[in-house]
Structure formats: structure tokens, C-alpha cells
């Protein structure tokens, strides 16, 4: 009878919680019901061993992470306590139920009834005492856990010793934290320096283009010429800038000059330069030379 009352109390508490918890999913409900079934109606059991593979098959859960996360959530919500984690699907989880004070009273009644029935069936006081030693540690641990939970909920104070909350290596943890902050700061500084470097490079390219465009004779299609200029290598920009004034001298008539965009696209600074005699002869038809009297 007491076992049924205990199971009813556990289920009622869980479903009251689940109705108000948006994070509670169907796998949480199914898993908790499976735990109560394995418990056999006696929360006084010291440990419950859950086979990962069998539990996943029973609950139709295909992903082990889903199963592990559901158990972790039940522990976070203080319905179970995980004593041993299953590292893979072949290793079981070892857990025990978490009880409130009202549930502990029912649990102790259930444990007393269980001992009485055990004594009646065995008639051996020594066996009863051994069975009591198996049950009482779980009852005491559940009682202490419940008292701590009540204190935390009512007063926001945990009775866990302070040294359990502190890192065993506070200096190392602080150094790691500082190193992490330094790495983040260094990364941000490097990104800022890279941005400044890019801006400086873009400004330098723009200034050199303005110098080229100013030296070039024909002033058309500036934006298209700038786009082509930006795609040139640094060496090509130097050659184009050095040849701009020379190109004007070779082609003094702007009407017959190429646009700066065409000049840059076809890299006309690489063209063969005519000799001085060829340039002089090109000024007179039929190769005539100017006669100075």
C-alpha cells in the first residue's frame, strides 16, 4: 500500500512540474516512468542500474545524446541523482531517486513494511539487519539531499562545504582566465591592425592612381581606369606611372591617345618604344627630314 502511495506522490510531483516546465519533453516523462518501473515501487533501494541500450530500445530513443541529455535534465530538476555516468551505450547509468520530506515519510513506511515482510518470510534477524544496512544509507542520503534542497529554495544558501565549491587550483584557473582574455585582446588588436593596414594600402593605391591620371594626357573613363588600376600588381603600377608622361610625349595629340582604361588594360607601357629617328621621321610624310636653312 505504501509503495503505491509513494509512486503516486512521485508521479504527481513530476506531472505538476512538467505542466509548468516548457523544457519538459515526452522523452523526459517516458524516462522518469521507466525509472519508477525499474525502482519496483521501493525508493529505498540504494542504487538503480539503467542499461543504456535496453532503456533506449524501450523508449524508442535512437540517439544516445538525447538519452543522456534527458537524464541530465532529470538530475538538474532534482528528480534523480546520477551516481555513475554511462560513457557509451554498453555502460549503464547508476542513479537514485530524489525525494522530498513528504515522500521520505512514505518511503520510510515502505521500508519498514519491506523489512517486516522480509522478516516474516525469512525468520532470520541477522538477514533482516543486513537488509536494513542496504536500505538505510539510501534513506539517510535522500534525507540529507532533501534538507539541502529546502535550504537552497527557502534561503538561497547551500549547506555544501565551501571547499567543495572552490576550485582546487584557483591560481591556475585565474591564470587560464587571464590568458584567455589576453588571447581575445590580442586577436582583436591583430584584427584592428589588419584593418588599418588594408586602409593604408587602399589609400596608397588611390594616391598613386591620382598621380598616374594627372600625368596621363587623356582624361576619360576615370572610374573604369581606377578599377583596372586596383587589379594591377605593384610592379605594373610602377611601370604605368613611370611611362604615363613618356606616353604623352610619344603621342602629343590627345585625339589619338588611348583612354587610360585601355592603356592600363592592355599594359601598353610594355610596347616596344620607337627610336628617336623613327619618331622624327614619323613627323614628315615619305620620310622627309626638316631642312634647316
FENVEN-V139876 format. One record per residue. N is the residue number from 1. SS is DSSP state (h for helix, s for strand, l for the rest). PHI is phi in whole degrees, 0 to 359 (* if undefined). PSI is psi in radians with two decimals (999 if undefined). Layout:
{{N/SS/PHI/PSI} {N/SS/PHI/PSI}}
This chain:
{{1/l/*/-0.84} {2/h/297/-0.60} {3/h/298/-0.74} {4/h/296/-0.69} {5/h/294/-0.70} {6/h/295/-0.82} {7/h/299/-0.70} {8/h/296/-0.71} {9/h/295/-0.74} {10/h/296/-0.79} {11/h/294/-0.72} {12/h/297/-0.75} {13/h/298/-0.72} {14/h/293/-0.78} {15/h/289/-0.54} {16/h/297/-0.71} {17/h/292/-0.77} {18/h/295/-0.54} {19/h/292/-0.40} {20/h/254/-0.10} {21/l/257/2.03} {22/l/287/-0.37} {23/l/279/-0.24} {24/l/284/2.11} {25/l/248/3.07} {26/h/295/-0.55} {27/h/292/-0.52} {28/h/293/-0.77} {29/h/296/-0.82} {30/h/297/-0.70} {31/h/293/-0.73} {32/h/294/-0.68} {33/h/296/-0.66} {34/h/295/-0.68} {35/h/296/-0.75} {36/h/296/-0.63} {37/h/293/-0.78} {38/h/295/-0.51} {39/h/294/-0.44} {40/l/72/0.36} {41/l/83/0.11} {42/l/232/1.74} {43/l/285/-0.05} {44/l/283/-0.12} {45/l/299/2.42} {46/l/293/-0.84} {47/l/222/2.57} {48/s/241/2.21} {49/s/257/2.04} {50/s/254/2.04} {51/l/288/2.13} {52/h/298/-0.85} {53/h/296/-0.79} {54/h/293/-0.71} {55/h/295/-0.75} {56/h/296/-0.68} {57/h/292/-0.72} {58/h/295/-0.73} {59/h/274/-0.06} {60/l/60/0.71} {61/l/259/2.08} {62/l/270/-0.34} {63/l/251/2.18} {64/h/294/-0.55} {65/h/296/-0.65} {66/h/298/-0.73} {67/h/295/-0.81} {68/h/295/-0.71} {69/h/294/-0.63} {70/h/296/-0.75} {71/h/296/-0.73} {72/h/297/-0.65} {73/h/294/-0.73} {74/h/299/-0.62} {75/h/289/-0.68} {76/h/296/-0.62} {77/l/275/0.07} {78/l/65/0.69} {79/l/260/-0.51} {80/s/223/2.91} {81/s/232/2.15} {82/s/275/2.07} {83/s/268/-0.49} {84/s/209/2.26} {85/l/272/2.47} {86/l/273/2.03} {87/l/283/-0.35} {88/l/209/-3.10} {89/l/289/-0.20} {90/l/265/-0.24} {91/l/259/2.27} {92/l/280/2.80} {93/s/270/2.48} {94/s/246/2.12} {95/s/224/3.00} {96/s/214/2.74} {97/s/280/2.58} {98/l/260/2.27} {99/l/240/2.52} {100/l/276/3.02} {101/h/298/-0.72} {102/h/296/-0.64} {103/h/286/-0.53} {104/h/294/-0.63} {105/h/297/-0.79} {106/h/296/-0.64} {107/h/295/-0.72} {108/h/293/-0.64} {109/h/297/-0.71} {110/h/296/-0.70} {111/h/294/-0.69} {112/h/295/-0.74} {113/h/295/-0.67} {114/h/295/-0.70} {115/h/293/-0.69} {116/h/296/-0.80} {117/h/296/-0.65} {118/h/294/-0.70} {119/h/293/-0.71} {120/h/297/-0.64} {121/h/281/-0.53} {122/h/259/-0.63} {123/l/68/0.35} {124/l/238/1.93} {125/h/295/-0.64} {126/h/297/-0.73} {127/h/296/-0.64} {128/h/296/-0.75} {129/h/297/-0.70} {130/h/296/-0.68} {131/h/293/-0.60} {132/h/294/-0.65} {133/h/293/-0.41} {134/h/283/-0.53} {135/h/271/-0.78} {136/h/299/-0.66} {137/h/302/-0.69} {138/h/293/-0.71} {139/h/297/-0.79} {140/h/295/-0.71} {141/h/294/-0.71} {142/h/295/-0.66} {143/h/295/-0.78} {144/h/295/-0.68} {145/h/294/-0.70} {146/h/296/-0.74} {147/h/298/-0.71} {148/h/295/-0.73} {149/h/297/-0.71} {150/h/297/-0.77} {151/h/299/-0.72} {152/h/292/-0.67} {153/h/289/-0.69} {154/h/279/-0.68} {155/h/241/-0.13} {156/l/70/0.37} {157/l/240/2.30} {158/l/263/2.44} {159/l/269/0.13} {160/l/293/2.37} {161/l/305/2.54} {162/h/299/-0.60} {163/h/290/-0.24} {164/h/278/-0.34} {165/h/268/-0.31} {166/l/272/2.56} {167/l/290/2.41} {168/l/291/-0.25} {169/l/230/1.18} {170/h/298/-0.67} {171/h/293/-0.75} {172/h/296/-0.70} {173/h/296/-0.70} {174/h/294/-0.71} {175/h/296/-0.72} {176/h/298/-0.71} {177/h/296/-0.76} {178/h/296/-0.70} {179/h/297/-0.68} {180/h/296/-0.74} {181/h/295/-0.70} {182/h/295/-0.68} {183/h/296/-0.75} {184/h/296/-0.75} {185/h/295/-0.70} {186/h/296/-0.70} {187/h/295/-0.77} {188/h/296/-0.68} {189/h/296/-0.73} {190/h/297/-0.69} {191/h/295/-0.71} {192/h/295/-0.74} {193/h/296/-0.67} {194/h/294/-0.70} {195/h/296/-0.75} {196/h/297/-0.67} {197/h/296/-0.73} {198/h/295/-0.76} {199/h/298/-0.73} {200/h/296/-0.71} {201/h/295/-0.77} {202/h/298/-0.70} {203/h/295/-0.72} {204/h/296/-0.74} {205/h/298/-0.72} {206/h/296/-0.75} {207/h/296/-0.74} {208/h/294/-0.63} {209/h/295/-0.73} {210/h/299/-0.68} {211/h/294/-0.72} {212/h/296/-0.82} {213/h/295/-0.61} {214/h/291/-0.67} {215/h/284/-0.45} {216/l/285/2.54} {217/l/286/-0.91} {218/l/276/2.14} {219/l/254/1.46} {220/l/218/2.78} {221/l/48/0.92} {222/h/294/-0.75} {223/h/295/-0.71} {224/h/293/-0.67} {225/h/295/-0.67} {226/h/296/-0.73} {227/h/298/-0.73} {228/h/292/-0.67} {229/h/301/-0.72} {230/h/295/-0.45} {231/l/273/-0.08} {232/l/280/2.78} {233/l/283/2.89} {234/h/298/-0.66} {235/h/295/-0.76} {236/h/297/-0.65} {237/h/297/-0.70} {238/h/296/-0.76} {239/h/296/-0.75} {240/h/295/-0.73} {241/h/295/-0.69} {242/h/289/-0.49} {243/h/267/-0.18} {244/h/301/-0.88} {245/h/294/-0.66} {246/h/296/-0.65} {247/h/296/-0.69} {248/h/297/-0.66} {249/h/291/-0.65} {250/h/288/-0.53} {251/l/232/1.37} {252/l/293/-0.47} {253/l/276/1.96} {254/h/298/-0.43} {255/h/299/-0.57} {256/h/257/0.14} {257/l/278/2.60} {258/l/284/2.69} {259/l/293/2.66} {260/h/301/-0.56} {261/h/293/-0.76} {262/h/293/-0.72} {263/h/302/-0.75} {264/h/286/-0.70} {265/h/298/-0.75} {266/l/265/0.10} {267/l/49/0.98} {268/h/290/-0.17} {269/h/291/-0.25} {270/h/273/-0.11} {271/l/295/2.68} {272/l/295/2.28} {273/l/274/2.31} {274/l/291/2.59} {275/l/288/2.95} {276/h/296/-0.67} {277/h/294/-0.71} {278/h/296/-0.66} {279/h/293/-0.67} {280/h/292/-0.71} {281/h/291/-0.53} {282/l/292/-0.23} {283/l/277/-0.27} {284/l/236/2.40} {285/h/292/2.60} {286/h/58/0.44} {287/h/71/0.32} {288/l/289/2.52} {289/l/255/2.66} {290/l/289/2.22} {291/l/261/2.17} {292/l/261/2.10} {293/l/274/999}}
